[in-house]
Amino acid sequence: MPVTPARPSWRKPVGILLILLLIAFWAWLAATVADWLPDFRLLRLLFFLTAGLIWILPLKPLLKWMERGPHQAPSIRSSDTAPPP
C-alpha cells in the first residue's frame, strides 16, 4: 500500500505568529498597567508575578488548535463508544 506524504499544516505558522502577538500585546499591557500602580515595591512585584503567569492561560487552547490536523475530528468520549448491554 503506497504511503502518501503528509501535507504541512498552515496552523503551526499561524499559531506561532499568534503566540508572538500575544506575548507582545501582554508585555505592552503589563507595562502600561504597571505605570498606573503606586510606587510600592511589593505591589509591583506581585503584579508582575501575576501578569507573568496569566498570559499562559490562553496558550492551551491555541496549542491544541495548532496540533489538530485539517481533517481531524474532535475526540469522542469513551462513554459514547461503549457497546450496548
C-alpha positions as CSV (number, residue, x, y, z in Angstrom):
1,M,0.0,0.0,0.0
2,P,1.6,3.3,-1.0
3,V,2.1,5.9,1.7
4,T,1.1,9.5,0.8
5,P,3.3,12.2,2.2
6,A,1.8,14.3,4.9
7,R,0.9,17.8,3.8
8,P,2.2,20.5,6.2
9,S,-0.4,22.3,8.2
10,W,-0.9,26.0,8.0
11,R,-2.0,26.1,11.6
12,K,1.5,25.9,13.1
13,P,3.0,29.0,11.4
14,V,-0.3,30.9,12.1
15,G,-0.2,29.7,15.7
16,I,3.4,30.8,16.2
17,L,2.5,34.2,14.9
18,L,-0.4,34.4,17.2
19,I,1.7,33.4,20.2
20,L,4.3,36.1,19.4
21,L,1.5,38.7,19.0
22,L,0.0,37.5,22.3
23,I,3.4,37.9,24.1
24,A,4.0,41.4,22.6
25,F,0.4,42.6,23.5
26,W,0.7,41.1,27.0
27,A,4.1,42.8,27.6
28,W,2.7,46.1,26.4
29,L,-0.4,45.8,28.6
30,A,1.5,44.8,31.7
31,A,4.0,47.7,31.3
32,T,1.1,50.1,30.7
33,V,-0.8,48.9,33.8
34,A,2.3,48.9,35.9
35,D,2.8,52.7,35.2
36,W,-0.6,53.3,36.9
37,L,0.4,51.4,40.1
38,P,1.6,53.3,43.1
39,D,5.3,53.2,43.7
40,F,5.2,50.3,46.2
41,R,7.7,47.6,45.5
42,L,5.7,44.6,47.0
43,L,2.6,45.6,45.0
44,R,4.6,45.8,41.7
45,L,6.4,42.5,42.5
46,L,3.0,40.8,43.0
47,F,1.6,42.4,39.9
48,F,4.5,41.3,37.6
49,L,4.5,37.8,39.1
50,T,0.8,37.5,38.4
51,A,1.0,39.1,34.9
52,G,3.9,36.9,34.1
53,L,1.9,33.8,34.7
54,I,-1.6,34.7,33.5
55,W,-0.5,35.1,29.8
56,I,0.0,31.3,29.7
57,L,-3.7,30.6,30.2
58,P,-4.8,31.3,26.5
59,L,-1.9,29.1,25.2
60,K,-3.5,25.7,26.0
61,P,-6.5,26.1,23.6
62,L,-4.2,27.7,21.0
63,L,-1.7,24.9,21.2
64,K,-4.5,22.3,20.9
65,W,-5.8,24.1,17.9
66,M,-2.3,24.1,16.3
67,E,-1.8,20.4,16.9
68,R,-5.1,19.4,15.3
69,G,-4.9,18.2,11.7
70,P,-7.0,19.7,9.0
71,H,-9.3,16.7,8.8
72,Q,-9.1,15.6,12.4
73,A,-12.5,15.4,14.2
74,P,-12.9,16.3,17.8
75,S,-12.2,13.4,20.2
76,I,-15.0,11.2,21.2
77,R,-15.7,10.4,24.9
78,S,-15.2,6.8,25.9
79,S,-18.7,6.6,27.3
80,D,-20.1,7.3,23.8
81,T,-18.3,4.3,22.3
82,A,-19.3,1.7,24.9
83,P,-21.1,-1.3,23.4
84,P,-24.8,-1.7,24.2
85,P,-25.7,-4.1,27.0
